[in-house]
């Protein structure tokens, strides 16, 4: 399979997984009332999907914008950041580190069974991450940061939609105070490597 096709396959898979993962994080960290979520199934495991129209549209636009850069291998990391509602201090960061694998022309997982099993384990890990993290204060908000190669700047400006532009992140939202690292899951496939970990600020307990 040509490298370009591998990027396309990776982008399709990762964008689909990212959308499910974001919904899962919002549910498991109780950023919205559980009553606005609906139980569904993906990769043969139960998932939670937010039904609020504004949230659903926002997540879809994030994923669509990320997919454009995933198709060219420009994204290195996607981060979901949970912020305090009063001064937007970052409290937690869920980081998805991505490395594309385009060095091999053949794959031993032609029908993506192994990859589906790996992504299933990621989702299962997200469902129990709540037990590994300290509680969040009430009324938190969230945002998404993407880390790209330097060459991605032009592509972002060229391909981003007018109603959903990416802007440079504020420095205050990129740094956690006294961060504690919690590794969640890692995988390596014929298409890409994916690592998921979460960081939480050591000061979170003082905010509750």
C-alpha positions as CSV (number, residue, x, y, z in Angstrom):
1,X,0.0,0.0,0.0
2,X,1.4,3.4,-0.9
3,X,2.3,5.9,1.8
4,X,-0.4,8.3,0.7
5,X,-3.0,5.5,1.0
6,X,-1.7,4.6,4.4
7,X,-2.1,8.2,5.6
8,X,-5.7,8.2,4.3
9,X,-6.5,4.9,6.1
10,X,-4.9,6.2,9.3
11,X,-6.8,9.5,9.0
12,X,-10.1,7.6,8.6
13,X,-9.5,5.3,11.5
14,X,-8.0,7.9,13.9
15,X,-10.6,10.6,13.2
16,X,-13.4,8.1,13.9
17,X,-11.7,6.9,17.1
18,X,-11.0,10.5,18.2
19,X,-14.6,11.4,18.0
20,X,-15.6,8.5,20.2
21,X,-12.8,9.2,22.6
22,X,-13.8,12.9,23.1
23,X,-17.4,11.9,23.9
24,X,-16.0,9.3,26.3
25,X,-13.8,11.8,28.1
26,X,-16.6,14.3,28.4
27,X,-18.8,11.6,29.9
28,X,-16.2,10.0,32.2
29,X,-15.0,13.3,33.6
30,X,-18.6,14.5,34.0
31,X,-18.2,17.7,32.0
32,X,-21.9,17.5,31.1
33,X,-24.8,15.9,32.9
34,X,-24.9,12.2,32.2
35,X,-28.6,12.6,31.2
36,X,-27.5,14.2,27.9
37,X,-25.5,11.1,26.9
38,X,-26.8,8.0,25.1
39,X,-25.3,4.5,25.4
40,X,-24.1,3.0,22.1
41,X,-21.6,0.5,20.9
42,X,-18.3,0.9,19.0
43,X,-15.5,-1.6,18.5
44,X,-17.8,-4.0,20.3
45,X,-17.7,-2.1,23.6
46,X,-20.3,0.2,25.1
47,X,-19.6,3.9,24.6
48,X,-21.4,7.1,25.6
49,X,-22.3,9.8,23.1
50,X,-23.4,13.3,24.0
51,X,-26.7,14.2,22.3
52,X,-26.6,18.0,22.9
53,X,-26.6,19.5,19.3
54,X,-24.0,22.2,20.0
55,X,-21.6,19.8,21.6
56,X,-22.1,17.2,18.8
57,X,-21.5,19.8,16.1
58,X,-18.4,21.2,17.9
59,X,-16.8,17.8,18.2
60,X,-17.6,16.9,14.6
61,X,-15.9,20.1,13.4
62,X,-12.9,19.4,15.5
63,X,-12.6,15.9,14.1
64,X,-13.1,17.1,10.5
65,X,-10.4,19.7,10.9
66,X,-8.0,17.2,12.4
67,X,-8.6,14.7,9.7
68,X,-7.4,17.2,7.0
69,X,-4.0,17.3,8.8
70,X,-4.0,13.6,9.6
71,X,-4.3,12.8,5.9
72,X,-0.9,14.4,5.3
73,X,0.7,13.1,8.5
74,X,1.1,16.7,9.9
75,X,-0.4,16.1,13.4
76,X,1.9,14.8,16.1
77,X,-0.4,15.1,19.1
78,X,-4.0,15.9,19.9
79,X,-4.8,17.1,23.4
80,X,-8.1,17.4,25.1
81,X,-7.7,20.0,27.9
82,X,-10.0,20.4,30.8
83,X,-10.0,23.9,32.3
84,X,-11.4,25.5,35.4
85,X,-14.4,27.7,34.6
86,X,-13.3,30.7,36.6
87,X,-9.8,31.5,35.2
88,X,-9.4,28.8,32.6
89,X,-6.6,27.1,34.5
90,X,-5.7,23.8,32.9
91,X,-6.5,20.9,35.3
92,X,-6.2,17.8,33.1
93,X,-4.7,17.0,29.7
94,X,-5.6,13.9,27.7
95,X,-2.8,13.5,25.1
96,X,-3.0,11.3,22.0
97,X,0.5,11.1,20.5
98,X,0.5,9.9,16.9
99,X,3.4,8.6,14.8
100,X,2.6,7.4,11.3
101,X,4.2,4.2,10.0
102,X,4.7,4.4,6.2
103,X,7.9,2.4,5.9
104,X,6.2,-0.9,5.0
105,X,4.2,-1.6,1.9
106,X,2.5,-4.7,3.2
107,X,0.3,-5.2,6.2
108,X,-0.3,-8.3,8.3
109,X,-3.7,-6.8,9.4
110,X,-5.4,-6.3,6.1
111,X,-8.9,-6.4,7.6
112,X,-7.9,-4.2,10.6
113,X,-9.0,-6.8,13.2
114,X,-5.9,-6.3,15.3
115,X,-6.3,-2.5,15.2
116,X,-9.9,-2.7,16.2
117,X,-8.9,-4.8,19.2
118,X,-6.3,-2.3,20.2
119,X,-8.6,0.7,19.9
120,X,-11.2,-1.2,21.9
121,X,-8.6,-1.5,24.7
122,X,-8.1,2.3,24.5
123,X,-11.8,3.0,25.0
124,X,-12.0,0.5,27.9
125,X,-9.1,2.3,29.5
126,X,-10.9,5.6,29.2
127,X,-13.9,4.2,30.9
128,X,-11.9,3.5,34.1
129,X,-9.6,6.6,34.0
130,X,-12.0,8.3,36.4
131,X,-10.7,6.0,39.2
132,X,-7.1,7.0,38.5
133,X,-7.7,10.7,38.7
134,X,-8.7,13.2,41.4
135,X,-12.2,14.7,41.2
136,X,-12.7,17.8,39.2
137,X,-14.3,21.0,40.5
138,X,-17.8,21.8,39.3
139,X,-18.6,23.6,36.0
140,X,-15.3,22.9,34.2
141,X,-14.9,23.6,30.5
142,X,-12.7,22.1,27.8
143,X,-10.8,22.8,24.6
144,X,-8.7,20.9,22.1
145,X,-5.1,21.7,21.1
146,X,-3.2,20.1,18.2
147,X,0.5,19.8,17.9
148,X,1.7,19.8,14.3
149,X,4.9,19.8,12.3
150,X,6.2,23.3,11.3
151,X,5.2,22.5,7.7
152,X,1.5,22.3,8.8
153,X,1.0,26.0,9.3
154,X,0.4,26.7,5.6
155,X,-2.0,23.7,5.3
156,X,-4.0,24.9,8.3
157,X,-4.5,28.3,6.9
158,X,-5.3,27.0,3.4
159,X,-7.7,24.2,4.4
160,X,-9.4,25.3,7.6
161,X,-13.0,26.4,7.3
162,X,-14.0,30.0,7.9
163,X,-16.5,29.0,10.6
164,X,-14.0,26.8,12.5
165,X,-10.5,28.4,12.4
166,X,-7.6,27.1,14.4
167,X,-5.7,29.7,16.4
168,X,-2.4,29.6,18.3
169,X,-3.0,28.4,21.9
170,X,-2.7,30.8,24.8
171,X,0.4,29.9,26.8
172,X,-1.6,29.9,30.0
173,X,-3.6,26.9,28.7
174,X,-0.5,24.9,27.7
175,X,1.2,24.5,31.1
176,X,0.0,22.4,34.1
177,X,1.3,23.2,37.6
178,X,3.1,20.3,39.3
179,X,1.7,17.8,36.7
180,X,1.2,14.2,37.6
181,X,1.5,11.8,34.6
182,X,-0.8,8.8,34.3
183,X,0.0,6.5,31.3
184,X,-3.2,4.9,29.9
185,X,-2.5,2.9,26.8
186,X,-0.1,2.5,23.8
187,X,-0.3,0.6,20.6
188,X,1.7,-0.1,17.5
189,X,0.1,-1.1,14.2
190,X,1.2,-1.4,10.6
191,X,-0.4,2.1,10.0
192,X,0.5,4.2,13.0
193,X,1.7,4.2,16.6
194,X,-0.7,5.7,19.2
195,X,0.0,6.6,22.8
196,X,-2.5,7.9,25.3
197,X,-1.7,9.5,28.6
198,X,-3.3,12.0,31.0
199,X,-1.7,14.7,33.1
200,X,-3.4,16.3,36.0
201,X,-2.3,19.3,38.0
202,X,-1.1,18.7,41.5
203,X,-3.1,21.7,42.7
204,X,-6.5,20.2,41.6
205,X,-7.4,19.1,45.1
206,X,-7.1,22.6,46.4
207,X,-9.8,23.8,43.9
208,X,-12.6,21.4,45.1
